[in-house]
Each structure stands twice: as structure tokens, then as C-alpha cells.
Amino acid sequence: MISLDLNFNILTRDLSHYLENQVKVGLFGSGVGLSLVLGFSAAYTCYYLISVARKPQLISGGKKFYQFLREQCPVVSETYYPTFWCWESRIQTLLRPFVTAKPGVVYRKCVVFNNRGVSGETLLTPRTYCAANTEDLEIVIEHVQRSYAAAPIMAAGVSMGGMMLANYLGRKGRETCLQGVVVFSAGWDVFECTASLEKPLDRFLFNSYLTSCLQASVHRHRPVLEKCYDIDHVMKARTIREFDERFTSIMFGYRTNEDYYHDASPVHKLKSVQVPMLCLNAADDVFSPSHAIPVEAVKQNPNLALLITCHGGHIGFLEGLWPRHSTYMDRVFKQFAKAVFEKGNQLKDLL
């Protein structure tokens, strides 16, 4: 895929130089330049339709869940057409926050789950959060269940939130009130995710920035954290891995950072999930590389289904000419949530 992208960039560069020369010799008047532009447009369209726009791959550990998704969620069988002018994974990832609309939502506190120390809240104890620890999530789910005992409850997790949610299900088994779960762009193997983000380009685009964001959060709560941790050492970290070695793994009592990464990786707990869980990943997501997507583990559990698109990046999934109001990910969420709430009785005893 990298070679195709590079070759295509070289083609466009060479073609632009050629067209510039044609302008200089006056060939546009004869229609040659227009023909070249139309030919290039046709070639790009063919390349897009053949190599970019494809149907997602749907994998499930059981026929019942697979058939339920095919019947109740038509989006899983439709061809995904990434926005043609920004289908490359990194561009999808970077542009989504800027081009998609943010609908206004009025929340009531104790209903919205915020990790410790985020959303402007003051950290009262020297503890934040991590993908491996699900204690706070368990408290929130139990609180919602007590407050709305008669209501069916679903959960959705995005990126690290998806990892946390999958780890929660793996630990709880059948001891949860959730009737269905959908997870987007989760990192399944933290070792592989971290290694992917340490490649030169992705380190420049994502790793360094995310590390600085984590450090900014630590600095904001420094008065309470510096009593227990070497904050100066933490602030010198240059990658997410270094940050976790110096802060996260220590905070949550792991002997080594490798122990923390193993415990934080949901792939090791998928066999214990006992609630219908649909997972959406893009094969070109640099945060969750395709070779680490747990296809074989999903095939062993009838409660799991995995939807893999060729493109979409990390929480991107932009589609349409101008993807402002809806994305492929949004449509998957809407259809699956509707199906679980209205046809959830069909998902009992998935074998």
C-alpha cells in the first residue's frame, strides 16, 4: 500500500510538470491539455474504485451474531466509499476533528463518564487512569444501572475507551448489565500499537503530540502528583512508551512497563467476553496496525464480531464529498444500537 501511494504521488508530480510544459508551448489551445486532465481524472477514479472503495470484512465467532448483523445492520454489507480527496489513513485521522460537526448535547453529571483529571476537573488524589484499570468504569455502569433499573443499557468505546471497555467485559464475563457493546478503533495489542507509533513519520505526526498532551495533564495536576512521583523525570519523556515507563506503569503498581502493556491489551481477554460486542477497525490505522487486529481470537467467541474496512484511519471513517454530518463509524453505531435495543432478544445465547 505504501508503494502504491508513493507511486501515485510521483505520477501526479510528473504529470503536473508535463502539463506546465504544455502550457508553455501552447498546446492547451489544441485540446491536448484538456485531454490529459480528463485522462488523469479518469485514471484517479479507476484507481479509487478498484483499490480504495471496498466492502468491509465481517468476521464473527458464531453464525447467529453474523446473521443478525447482516439482517439488522445493512451498513456492514455496504461498500465503504472513503472521502475521495482524503482517503489516506493519516489524513483521515488528522482531518476528522476539523471537518465533522459537533452536535450540541446537554449532559447530566454522573451519567457521563470522565476519566480522572480530565474535562477540567481537579484531581483530588494522586491517581489518574489507564487502559488496564476498569474500576472507575465499573462504578459508573453500576450507578447507571441502579438509577435506571428498567432501562436497557449499551456501551460504546472509542480508541483507548474501547480498550478499557473490552478489558472490562473480559474481566466481568456475564456479570454485567450491558446488553450490547460497540468498540471503535481500539488498540488490541499495546506492544504492537506502541511500536507502530514509533515509526518516524507516525512519531512526528502523532506520538510526540500525544506525549505532550499526557505531560500537560500531569503538569496541570502537579501539586497532588509530585508527592508520589518524579514529575521532572516524567516531563522529560519523548514518547508514549517513555511516559508509561516513568508514570503510568508505576502509578498502577506494575513491576515493569511490559507487565502493564500485557495487562492493558484487550486481545488477551476476548475469550472471556460474554456480551455481544461489535468492533470496527480500519486496516490502515497506524494506532492499531492490521497485523495486530485479533481476527483469530474473534473467530473463537460467538459473542464477538469484527468489522474491518480497508481505509478509515484512526477514528476517521470519513465518507461522502464533504463528510460533515455523518461518517461510516456513526452509521455503524446508529444501526447497531437500534438493532440491540429493538431486536436484542435475538442475541440471547449466541452459540
VOGU-3710 file (C-alpha; in Angstrom, 3 decimals, decimal comma):
1> misldlnfni> 0,000/0,000/0,000  2,881/2,361/0,748  4,420/1,735/-2,635  1,120/2,451/-4,374  0,783/5,751/-2,519  4,341/6,754/-3,354  3,975/5,802/-6,997  0,734/7,739/-7,231  2,360/10,827/-5,740  5,202/10,555/-8,226
11> ltrdlshyle> 2,695/10,197/-11,050  0,820/13,363/-10,048  4,068/15,309/-9,665  5,378/14,249/-13,061  2,029/14,919/-14,681  1,867/18,422/-13,217  5,327/19,167/-14,609  4,284/17,870/-18,009  1,131/19,981/-18,033  3,165/23,040/-17,110
21> nqvkvglfgs> 5,392/22,453/-20,117  2,365/22,070/-22,365  1,089/25,455/-21,239  4,413/26,990/-22,184  4,322/25,582/-25,725  0,670/26,483/-26,195  -0,786/23,002/-26,621  -3,841/23,711/-24,468  -5,352/25,544/-27,383  -5,437/22,303/-29,348
31> gvglslvlgf> -7,207/20,441/-26,587  -4,251/18,236/-25,663  -4,026/19,683/-22,153  -7,736/19,179/-21,521  -7,453/15,598/-22,707  -4,613/14,990/-20,296  -6,589/16,430/-17,386  -9,627/14,326/-18,250  -7,434/11,264/-18,657  -5,824/11,826/-15,299
41> saaytcyyli> -9,230/12,276/-13,660  -10,422/9,035/-15,212  -7,290/7,221/-14,051  -7,717/8,531/-10,493  -11,374/7,478/-10,478  -10,464/3,979/-11,646  -7,746/3,703/-9,028  -10,157/4,866/-6,307  -12,915/2,456/-7,300  -10,571/-0,515/-7,665
51> svarkpqlis> -8,163/-0,006/-4,781  -9,884/2,266/-2,261  -13,678/1,773/-2,259  -14,386/-1,733/-0,982  -16,851/-3,655/1,152  -15,731/-4,209/4,747  -14,803/-7,646/6,022  -17,221/-9,016/8,601  -15,914/-11,718/10,936  -17,762/-13,378/13,798
61> ggkkfyqflr> -17,263/-16,332/16,081  -20,824/-17,518/15,556  -23,358/-17,702/12,729  -26,146/-16,234/14,854  -24,377/-12,937/15,548  -23,101/-12,784/11,975  -26,583/-13,230/10,540  -28,049/-10,722/12,999  -25,636/-8,056/11,800  -26,257/-8,808/8,133
71> eqcpvvsety> -30,024/-8,534/8,605  -30,320/-5,683/11,108  -27,281/-3,550/10,199  -27,099/-3,199/6,399  -24,096/-0,880/6,760  -21,868/-3,909/7,433  -22,523/-5,193/3,903  -22,284/-1,894/2,046  -19,245/-0,694/0,143  -17,392/1,908/2,169
81> yptfwcwesr> -16,520/4,909/-0,003  -13,919/6,995/1,858  -13,950/10,695/1,024  -12,098/10,642/-2,294  -9,899/13,642/-1,548  -8,709/12,410/1,869  -8,855/8,623/1,987  -5,259/8,124/3,190  -5,218/6,947/6,812  -3,215/9,740/8,407
91> iqtllrpfvt> -5,182/12,432/6,591  -8,458/10,836/7,727  -7,197/10,750/11,295  -5,982/14,334/11,325  -8,919/15,917/9,494  -11,870/14,339/11,270  -11,893/16,717/14,272  -11,922/19,702/11,918  -14,446/18,688/9,255  -17,122/16,832/11,207
101> akpgvvyrkc> -19,908/18,659/13,021  -20,132/18,541/16,803  -23,808/18,285/17,783  -24,803/20,061/20,947  -25,598/17,647/23,769  -26,805/18,558/27,249  -25,375/16,137/29,811  -26,329/15,442/33,400  -23,366/14,650/35,710  -22,947/11,125/36,978
111> vvfnnrgvsg> -24,363/9,955/33,644  -21,238/10,950/31,666  -18,049/9,044/32,432  -14,973/11,284/32,556  -11,600/9,765/33,370  -9,906/11,209/36,427  -8,236/14,555/35,920  -9,774/15,392/32,536  -12,573/17,719/31,395  -11,352/20,488/33,682
121> etlltprtyc> -11,936/18,566/36,896  -9,416/18,932/39,711  -7,551/15,763/40,647  -8,051/15,170/44,365  -5,895/12,044/44,751  -2,559/11,082/43,123  -4,144/8,750/40,613  -5,261/9,217/37,016  -6,366/6,455/34,627  -5,101/3,822/32,210
131> aantedleiv> -6,454/1,303/29,704  -5,875/-1,644/32,038  -7,746/-0,313/35,056  -11,538/-0,575/34,838  -12,560/0,095/38,444  -13,975/3,569/37,761  -15,845/2,308/34,698  -17,419/-0,474/36,761  -18,635/2,050/39,345  -20,215/4,224/36,649
141> iehvqrsyaa> -22,005/1,305/34,960  -23,335/0,053/38,289  -24,522/3,566/39,173  -26,390/3,929/35,878  -27,987/0,523/36,385  -29,209/1,452/39,870  -30,534/4,798/38,625  -32,388/3,314/35,639  -33,048/-0,268/36,657  -35,680/-0,887/33,985
151> apimaagvsm> -33,769/0,598/31,078  -31,686/-1,485/28,665  -28,053/-0,349/28,744  -25,457/-0,346/25,990  -21,915/0,990/25,941  -19,660/2,395/23,229  -15,916/2,903/23,450  -13,584/4,803/21,137  -9,817/4,270/20,911  -8,463/3,850/24,464
161> ggmmlanylg> -12,045/3,985/25,720  -12,707/0,939/23,555  -9,710/-0,834/25,061  -10,951/-0,059/28,555  -14,445/-1,287/27,704  -13,168/-4,530/26,151  -10,959/-5,157/29,190  -13,958/-4,559/31,440  -16,051/-7,135/29,566  -13,198/-9,620/29,608
171> rkgretclqg> -12,956/-9,346/33,365  -16,682/-9,318/34,161  -17,857/-12,101/31,848  -21,614/-12,495/32,388  -21,583/-10,305/35,499  -22,557/-7,106/33,691  -25,821/-5,356/32,931  -24,742/-4,330/29,433  -26,855/-5,809/26,643  -24,523/-4,870/23,821
181> vvvfsagwdv> -21,229/-3,115/23,197  -19,658/-1,429/20,192  -15,960/-0,555/20,061  -14,250/1,727/17,530  -10,552/1,871/16,600  -9,386/0,009/19,702  -5,749/-0,920/20,084  -5,788/-4,658/20,688  -2,107/-5,314/21,375  -0,424/-2,387/23,128
191> fectaslekp> 3,068/-3,624/22,225  2,229/-3,521/18,513  0,342/-0,235/18,778  3,262/1,446/20,512  5,791/0,075/18,036  3,684/1,335/15,122  3,532/4,844/16,576  7,305/4,892/16,985  7,948/4,728/13,255  9,495/8,033/12,104
201> ldrflfnsyl> 6,516/9,614/10,331  3,948/8,487/12,891  6,177/9,532/15,751  6,362/13,000/14,202  2,625/13,268/13,446  1,102/11,594/16,484  3,422/10,180/19,144  5,203/13,367/20,137  1,977/15,360/20,246  0,118/12,789/22,346
211> tsclqasvhr> 3,061/12,545/24,729  2,997/16,304/25,213  -0,755/16,131/25,914  -0,202/13,490/28,583  2,554/15,596/30,121  0,330/18,679/30,084  -2,257/16,770/32,106  0,394/15,722/34,614  1,664/19,295/34,873  -1,872/20,583/35,470
221> hrpvlekcyd> -2,182/18,293/38,489  1,431/18,537/39,585  0,716/19,708/43,160  -1,043/16,459/44,028  1,054/14,136/41,842  4,572/15,274/42,752  4,099/13,945/46,276  4,292/10,407/44,885  6,076/10,551/41,511  9,183/12,062/39,942
231> idhvmkarti> 7,386/14,605/37,782  10,593/16,156/36,429  11,584/12,751/35,041  8,097/12,264/33,584  8,240/15,640/31,834  11,411/14,579/30,003  9,676/11,662/28,248  9,706/11,941/24,462  7,378/9,071/23,537  4,263/7,419/24,899
241> refderftsi> 6,344/4,378/25,849  8,742/6,517/27,902  5,804/8,265/29,567  4,248/4,921/30,523  7,588/3,622/31,827  8,071/6,674/34,029  4,484/7,308/35,119  1,547/5,052/34,183  3,054/1,655/34,967  4,426/2,956/38,280
251> mfgyrtnedy> 1,152/4,589/39,298  -0,803/1,364/38,861  1,732/-0,843/40,605  3,161/-2,880/37,733  6,573/-4,439/38,156  7,579/-3,430/34,636  6,083/-1,466/31,765  5,896/-4,721/29,822  3,627/-6,138/32,514  1,380/-3,092/32,181
261> yhdaspvhkl> 1,242/-3,339/28,385  0,309/-7,019/28,569  -2,477/-6,329/31,059  -3,753/-3,360/29,030  -4,003/-5,374/25,792  -7,633/-6,496/25,294  -6,598/-9,296/22,938  -5,776/-11,479/25,950  -9,284/-11,164/27,405  -11,510/-11,562/24,347
271> ksvqvpmlcl> -12,194/-15,220/25,040  -13,968/-14,225/28,270  -16,365/-11,679/26,744  -19,957/-12,862/27,241  -21,848/-9,850/25,816  -22,474/-9,181/22,104  -19,624/-6,870/21,086  -19,146/-5,375/17,626  -15,678/-3,986/16,882  -14,841/-1,638/13,993
281> naaddvfsps> -11,230/-1,238/12,868  -9,598/0,152/9,745  -6,804/-1,916/8,219  -4,750/1,242/7,656  -4,999/2,535/11,242  -1,454/3,342/12,409  -2,632/3,325/16,033  -3,881/-0,250/15,698  -1,915/-1,982/12,903  -3,727/-4,555/10,804
291> haipveavkq> -1,454/-7,471/11,731  -2,462/-6,971/15,389  -6,233/-6,996/14,782  -7,426/-10,134/16,649  -9,133/-11,974/13,802  -8,434/-15,468/15,116  -9,460/-14,592/18,678  -12,783/-13,222/17,414  -13,443/-16,421/15,491  -13,261/-18,369/18,761
301> npnlallitc> -16,003/-16,439/20,583  -19,625/-16,378/19,318  -20,253/-13,133/21,234  -17,767/-11,195/19,114  -17,950/-9,642/15,668  -15,233/-7,693/13,892  -15,792/-5,266/11,025  -12,637/-4,301/9,111  -12,543/-1,582/6,462  -9,589/-1,164/4,109
311> hgghigfleg> -9,409/2,549/4,904  -10,625/4,907/7,598  -7,550/5,645/9,683  -7,902/6,059/13,432  -11,441/7,185/14,320  -11,675/8,683/10,839  -14,048/6,751/8,583  -14,895/9,907/6,618  -17,194/9,356/3,655  -19,021/11,453/1,083
321> lwprhstymd> -17,896/14,557/-0,756  -17,898/16,686/2,404  -18,197/14,445/5,486  -19,504/16,998/7,934  -22,615/15,438/9,439  -22,048/11,693/9,300  -19,283/9,124/8,950  -19,220/5,395/8,353  -18,471/4,942/12,062  -21,538/6,983/13,001
331> rvfkqfakav> -23,754/4,842/10,787  -22,385/1,621/12,284  -23,122/2,931/15,780  -26,663/4,087/14,960  -27,692/0,860/13,248  -26,141/-1,463/15,822  -27,580/0,454/18,790  -31,026/0,468/17,206  -30,794/-3,254/16,475  -29,736/-4,144/20,026
341> fekgnqlkdl> -32,475/-2,075/21,652  -35,245/-3,220/19,304  -34,165/-6,787/18,416  -31,878/-7,616/21,303  -33,875/-10,727/22,191  -32,366/-12,356/19,084  -28,912/-12,041/20,624  -29,559/-14,217/23,633  -27,460/-17,367/23,905  -25,149/-16,654/20,972
351> l> -23,775/-20,036/20,055
//
